[in-house]
Amino acid sequence: MDPIKVEVFLSVPACSGGVAVRRLINEVAETYGGQMDVVYHQGRDVRYEELKLSSAPAIIVDDLVRFIGLCPTKEGLIGALREAGLE
């Protein structure tokens, strides 16, 4: 199975939500890292505009905007990853 694509959008300068999201993604990646392909975006880049995101932090799982403007719970993030095929 191909890794699940996870895109994380963080603001510049970093906000407390973005710091929490980075920590959460790193924690989950320690357990499921081989099943995840994580890409971080800093600031409003082309991809941010393509997705028409309105705020950061934001987490995109397999091209679906799953969380925006907040840091999800660990269970919420894992649930979104499971819906995308995480085993």
C-alpha positions in Angstrom: 0.0 0.0 0.0 1.2 3.5 -0.8 1.8 5.9 2.1 -1.1 8.2 3.0 -0.3 11.8 1.8 -0.5 14.3 4.7 0.0 18.0 4.0 0.4 20.3 7.0 0.1 24.0 6.5 1.7 26.2 9.2 1.6 30.0 9.6 4.6 32.3 9.6 5.5 33.3 12.2 4.5 30.1 14.0 1.4 30.3 16.2 0.7 28.1 19.2 -1.7 25.9 17.1 0.9 25.3 14.5 3.5 24.3 17.1 0.9 21.9 18.6 0.1 20.4 15.2 3.8 19.8 14.4 4.2 18.0 17.7 1.1 15.9 17.1 2.1 15.0 13.6 5.6 14.0 14.8 4.1 11.9 17.6 1.7 10.1 15.3 4.5 9.6 12.7 6.7 7.9 15.3 4.0 5.1 15.4 2.7 5.1 11.8 5.6 6.9 10.0 6.0 4.1 7.4 2.4 4.6 6.4 2.5 8.4 6.1 4.1 10.8 3.7 4.1 14.1 5.5 4.9 17.4 3.7 5.0 20.7 5.6 4.1 24.0 4.0 5.2 27.3 5.7 3.0 30.4 5.0 0.6 31.0 2.1 2.2 29.1 -0.8 0.6 28.1 -4.2 -0.8 24.9 -2.7 -2.5 27.0 0.1 -4.1 29.1 -2.5 -5.1 26.1 -4.6 -7.0 24.6 -1.7 -8.6 28.0 -0.8 -7.6 27.6 2.8 -8.7 30.4 5.0 -6.4 29.9 8.0 -3.6 27.8 9.4 -2.8 25.4 10.8 -4.5 23.1 8.4 -4.1 19.3 7.8 -4.9 17.8 4.5 -5.2 14.0 4.3 -5.3 12.4 0.8 -6.3 15.7 -0.7 -9.2 16.2 1.7 -9.2 19.2 4.0 -9.6 17.5 7.4 -8.7 20.1 10.0 -8.4 23.8 9.6 -7.7 26.6 12.1 -7.0 24.2 15.1 -5.0 21.3 16.4 -7.1 18.2 16.4 -6.9 15.6 19.2 -4.6 12.6 18.6 -7.7 10.4 18.3 -9.2 12.8 15.7 -6.1 12.8 13.6 -5.7 9.0 13.7 -9.4 8.6 12.8 -8.9 10.8 9.7 -5.8 8.7 8.8 -7.8 5.5 9.3 -10.5 6.7 6.9 -7.7 7.2 4.4 -6.5 3.6 4.8 -4.2 3.7 7.9 -3.8 0.2 9.3 
